[in-house]
Amino acid sequence: MKGATHFIELYKTGNESELMMTMLNGIRHLDTSTEYTKTDSNLKTIAVWFIKPKHSALLASHDNEVGATVIEKVNI
């Protein structure tokens, strides 16, 4: 994925039925993380999810005519 800033890695341990997942990591740690599972005979990488956050915000304003607060989600 172009522009990914984070990743999550899924790997299995020596026990075939046990799957583990890393926490959200910065993309700069990708090589270190996958290299570690390559060199450790008890670990095997199954999948890596690349994540590119979509920045958004909530805008709130009060409409006096209606007497209600309007909340709108916008992408930045």
C-alpha positions as a printed NumPy array, in Angstrom:
array([[  0.   ,   0.   ,   0.   ],
       [  1.356,   3.415,  -0.905],
       [  1.619,   5.861,   1.94 ],
       [  1.136,   3.348,   4.757],
       [  2.317,   4.759,   8.074],
       [  1.632,   1.767,  10.349],
       [  1.307,  -2.011,  10.218],
       [  0.034,  -4.989,  12.218],
       [  1.71 ,  -8.383,  11.872],
       [  0.007, -11.742,  12.414],
       [  2.298, -14.666,  13.149],
       [  2.131, -18.186,  14.515],
       [  4.312, -19.696,  17.186],
       [  5.864, -23.16 ,  17.274],
       [  2.485, -24.428,  18.429],
       [  0.52 , -24.692,  15.141],
       [ -2.771, -23.699,  16.76 ],
       [ -1.546, -20.492,  18.43 ],
       [ -1.725, -17.233,  16.488],
       [ -0.354, -13.953,  17.841],
       [ -0.813, -10.399,  16.619],
       [  1.439,  -7.42 ,  17.203],
       [  0.118,  -4.097,  18.357],
       [ -0.046,  -1.203,  15.924],
       [  3.548,  -0.358,  14.936],
       [  5.121,   2.457,  12.968],
       [  6.121,   1.473,   9.431],
       [  9.787,   2.161,  10.252],
       [  9.757,  -1.006,  12.423],
       [  8.509,  -3.285,   9.625],
       [ 11.908,  -4.626,   8.542],
       [ 12.979,  -5.317,  12.127],
       [  9.735,  -7.099,  12.966],
       [  9.62 ,  -9.337,   9.896],
       [ 13.36 , -10.056,  10.126],
       [ 12.866, -11.225,  13.725],
       [ 10.221, -13.767,  12.693],
       [ 12.468, -14.989,   9.854],
       [ 15.402, -15.689,  12.179],
       [ 13.384, -17.212,  15.057],
       [ 12.553, -20.836,  14.211],
       [  9.511, -20.756,  16.533],
       [  7.797, -17.865,  14.72 ],
       [  6.355, -17.561,  11.23 ],
       [  4.723, -14.466,   9.738],
       [  1.254, -15.255,   8.387],
       [  0.059, -11.789,   7.303],
       [  0.95 ,  -8.117,   7.509],
       [ -1.737,  -5.426,   7.345],
       [ -0.579,  -2.037,   6.143],
       [ -2.495,   0.891,   7.557],
       [ -2.901,   4.407,   6.234],
       [ -5.046,   6.453,   8.592],
       [ -7.818,   8.513,   7.088],
       [ -7.883,  11.793,   8.931],
       [-11.287,  13.134,   9.791],
       [-12.861,  15.522,  12.225],
       [-16.226,  16.358,  13.736],
       [-17.579,  19.852,  13.339],
       [-20.318,  20.967,  15.701],
       [-22.419,  24.092,  15.442],
       [-25.612,  25.213,  17.098],
       [-28.558,  26.144,  14.875],
       [-30.654,  28.745,  16.717],
       [-33.612,  28.468,  14.307],
       [-34.033,  24.768,  14.926],
       [-32.684,  24.874,  18.469],
       [-30.336,  21.94 ,  17.877],
       [-26.663,  21.218,  17.628],
       [-25.588,  19.991,  14.201],
       [-22.643,  17.575,  14.1  ],
       [-20.966,  16.895,  10.776],
       [-18.113,  14.49 ,   9.987],
       [-15.594,  15.832,   7.472],
       [-12.477,  14.313,   5.933],
       [ -9.346,  16.397,   6.166]])
